[in-house]
Amino acid sequence: MRQNINNLVRGATFFQHAGVSIVYVFMPILAKNLTNSIFEVGIAVATFFFAQIMSSMYFGRISDKYGKRLIFIQIGFIGSAIAFGLHYFADNSFYLLLARLGAGIASGMIVPAMLAYTYESGKDKAKVASIISFHALGWLAGIVAAGIVNNEKTIFLISAGFFLVGLALSSRLPNYTIQKETGKGTTGIVIAKNKYLFLSLLLRHIGATSVWTILPLVLTEAFHAKLYEVSIVYVANTVTSFVLMNLMASKIKTKNITKFKIGIGLTVFVFLGMALMTSWWMAIPSMALVGITWAFLYIGGSIHLMENNPKSTSTGIFNSTISIANVIGPVVAGGIAFYYNNVSVMYFAVGICIVAFLVSLKIKR
């Protein structure tokens, strides 16, 4: 029975992230087809993350306040299927903006409740790492599916289908009764208590997203990589992350906060390697190391928070912090690349990740 629940959670998690990632690949292309303004393209991309920030924090807190998980997961799946499906009908930038807003709200509702449900669904907390690894597997499947379909309209219907499959799997999950967390000002308390964790995560991810903004251009323009070669580079990330997260379920017994610090610290070497690369294939080991760092910091950070704080509230803030960085990073990258060059973005990421690691050392066990 327990194993069946774990498999259902794995499946729902897989289709949730596949539904998001298949759209992520084509979003800038669709936005550019609807408007000649690069500014409006940036707004369309940023709107999704702004909506996720607010949704994850708000619904994460509400989930703890009312002691409910499954209802937020299922409403999120329904809303995501509708919002991502509506992208298909967006024929101007305004309608696309509305669809992105709805997609950010709906998908942001799922993440904190799903993480908390995963943690609470069994006594064996090591299984949490195995289940969370299906985040990476879902992203891999979405990226591959986007490449196979190769049509920026059809992928939105497939994305909606992924969310409906996730809904079907989640409907078979038992509805646990969870103790309510009704304290006032809980969100502020969690942020203050874990300020160094959230700050180091924010700084690290600003560095990471600044690099992800210019990396495809570096690979294709500077090193003349073909699109399938770029895909190989990114697959190295998701495959490594998936494998390592599963190893954490049984083999890696390091304390969770130590895992988080290792993930932050190793990221420095990722971007240093990218700054020094002279061919597209040299990005593969760096991206494999990204998978390692992400596995350590995401598993370590999220489980540490859930062990010591209201679960859905703290993971909602955790994922909102990532979304904030997803908004800031591309803006920083654009500014540095415009005034200097693409390699300068890599060195910026090295510097900010060193600062992030130093901040993470202040986190108490």
BELGI-V278544 format. One record per residue. N is the residue number from 1. NEAR is the number of other ideal C-beta (glycine too) atoms within 12 Angstrom. Layout:
BEGIN
n=N near=NEAR
n=N near=NEAR
END
This chain:
BEGIN
n=1 near=12
n=2 near=14
n=3 near=15
n=4 near=16
n=5 near=27
n=6 near=30
n=7 near=22
n=8 near=33
n=9 near=42
n=10 near=37
n=11 near=30
n=12 near=45
n=13 near=44
n=14 near=34
n=15 near=42
n=16 near=49
n=17 near=40
n=18 near=41
n=19 near=45
n=20 near=49
n=21 near=36
n=22 near=39
n=23 near=48
n=24 near=34
n=25 near=34
n=26 near=31
n=27 near=37
n=28 near=29
n=29 near=22
n=30 near=34
n=31 near=34
n=32 near=21
n=33 near=21
n=34 near=28
n=35 near=23
n=36 near=11
n=37 near=13
n=38 near=17
n=39 near=16
n=40 near=24
n=41 near=26
n=42 near=27
n=43 near=27
n=44 near=38
n=45 near=39
n=46 near=33
n=47 near=32
n=48 near=39
n=49 near=39
n=50 near=28
n=51 near=35
n=52 near=42
n=53 near=33
n=54 near=27
n=55 near=38
n=56 near=44
n=57 near=38
n=58 near=27
n=59 near=43
n=60 near=47
n=61 near=39
n=62 near=31
n=63 near=43
n=64 near=39
n=65 near=24
n=66 near=23
n=67 near=25
n=68 near=29
n=69 near=42
n=70 near=36
n=71 near=26
n=72 near=42
n=73 near=44
n=74 near=32
n=75 near=30
n=76 near=43
n=77 near=41
n=78 near=27
n=79 near=34
n=80 near=50
n=81 near=37
n=82 near=28
n=83 near=43
n=84 near=47
n=85 near=30
n=86 near=27
n=87 near=41
n=88 near=27
n=89 near=20
n=90 near=31
n=91 near=16
n=92 near=17
n=93 near=27
n=94 near=18
n=95 near=22
n=96 near=39
n=97 near=31
n=98 near=23
n=99 near=38
n=100 near=41
n=101 near=30
n=102 near=31
n=103 near=43
n=104 near=42
n=105 near=35
n=106 near=41
n=107 near=48
n=108 near=44
n=109 near=42
n=110 near=52
n=111 near=46
n=112 near=48
n=113 near=50
n=114 near=52
n=115 near=43
n=116 near=45
n=117 near=43
n=118 near=46
n=119 near=38
n=120 near=36
n=121 near=37
n=122 near=25
n=123 near=11
n=124 near=19
n=125 near=26
n=126 near=26
n=127 near=30
n=128 near=41
n=129 near=40
n=130 near=34
n=131 near=43
n=132 near=44
n=133 near=39
n=134 near=37
n=135 near=43
n=136 near=41
n=137 near=33
n=138 near=38
n=139 near=37
n=140 near=32
n=141 near=34
n=142 near=37
n=143 near=35
n=144 near=26
n=145 near=32
n=146 near=34
n=147 near=24
n=148 near=17
n=149 near=22
n=150 near=19
n=151 near=20
n=152 near=28
n=153 near=23
n=154 near=22
n=155 near=36
n=156 near=38
n=157 near=25
n=158 near=35
n=159 near=47
n=160 near=35
n=161 near=27
n=162 near=39
n=163 near=44
n=164 near=28
n=165 near=28
n=166 near=42
n=167 near=32
n=168 near=20
n=169 near=30
n=170 near=40
n=171 near=21
n=172 near=21
n=173 near=33
n=174 near=20
n=175 near=21
n=176 near=24
n=177 near=12
n=178 near=26
n=179 near=18
n=180 near=19
n=181 near=28
n=182 near=15
n=183 near=17
n=184 near=10
n=185 near=15
n=186 near=28
n=187 near=32
n=188 near=16
n=189 near=21
n=190 near=34
n=191 near=28
n=192 near=16
n=193 near=23
n=194 near=37
n=195 near=21
n=196 near=28
n=197 near=43
n=198 near=39
n=199 near=29
n=200 near=38
n=201 near=45
n=202 near=39
n=203 near=37
n=204 near=47
n=205 near=42
n=206 near=38
n=207 near=42
n=208 near=46
n=209 near=38
n=210 near=38
n=211 near=46
n=212 near=37
n=213 near=35
n=214 near=35
n=215 near=39
n=216 near=27
n=217 near=24
n=218 near=34
n=219 near=33
n=220 near=21
n=221 near=16
n=222 near=23
n=223 near=23
n=224 near=15
n=225 near=26
n=226 near=16
n=227 near=19
n=228 near=18
n=229 near=22
n=230 near=30
n=231 near=30
n=232 near=24
n=233 near=37
n=234 near=38
n=235 near=30
n=236 near=31
n=237 near=37
n=238 near=36
n=239 near=31
n=240 near=32
n=241 near=39
n=242 near=38
n=243 near=26
n=244 near=37
n=245 near=42
n=246 near=29
n=247 near=24
n=248 near=38
n=249 near=29
n=250 near=16
n=251 near=14
n=252 near=25
n=253 near=14
n=254 near=22
n=255 near=21
n=256 near=33
n=257 near=31
n=258 near=24
n=259 near=36
n=260 near=41
n=261 near=34
n=262 near=32
n=263 near=45
n=264 near=44
n=265 near=29
n=266 near=33
n=267 near=45
n=268 near=34
n=269 near=27
n=270 near=40
n=271 near=42
n=272 near=25
n=273 near=26
n=274 near=42
n=275 near=30
n=276 near=18
n=277 near=28
n=278 near=14
n=279 near=18
n=280 near=31
n=281 near=21
n=282 near=24
n=283 near=39
n=284 near=29
n=285 near=23
n=286 near=38
n=287 near=37
n=288 near=31
n=289 near=32
n=290 near=45
n=291 near=39
n=292 near=36
n=293 near=42
n=294 near=44
n=295 near=42
n=296 near=39
n=297 near=49
n=298 near=44
n=299 near=47
n=300 near=41
n=301 near=46
n=302 near=49
n=303 near=40
n=304 near=39
n=305 near=40
n=306 near=34
n=307 near=23
n=308 near=24
n=309 near=35
n=310 near=38
n=311 near=40
n=312 near=50
n=313 near=42
n=314 near=40
n=315 near=49
n=316 near=47
n=317 near=47
n=318 near=43
n=319 near=44
n=320 near=38
n=321 near=42
n=322 near=37
n=323 near=38
n=324 near=29
n=325 near=39
n=326 near=36
n=327 near=32
n=328 near=28
n=329 near=36
n=330 near=31
n=331 near=25
n=332 near=32
n=333 near=39
n=334 near=27
n=335 near=18
n=336 near=28
n=337 near=27
n=338 near=16
n=339 near=13
n=340 near=17
n=341 near=19
n=342 near=31
n=343 near=26
n=344 near=25
n=345 near=38
n=346 near=38
n=347 near=25
n=348 near=36
n=349 near=43
n=350 near=30
n=351 near=26
n=352 near=36
n=353 near=43
n=354 near=26
n=355 near=26
n=356 near=40
n=357 near=32
n=358 near=21
n=359 near=26
n=360 near=39
n=361 near=22
n=362 near=20
n=363 near=32
n=364 near=15
n=365 near=17
END
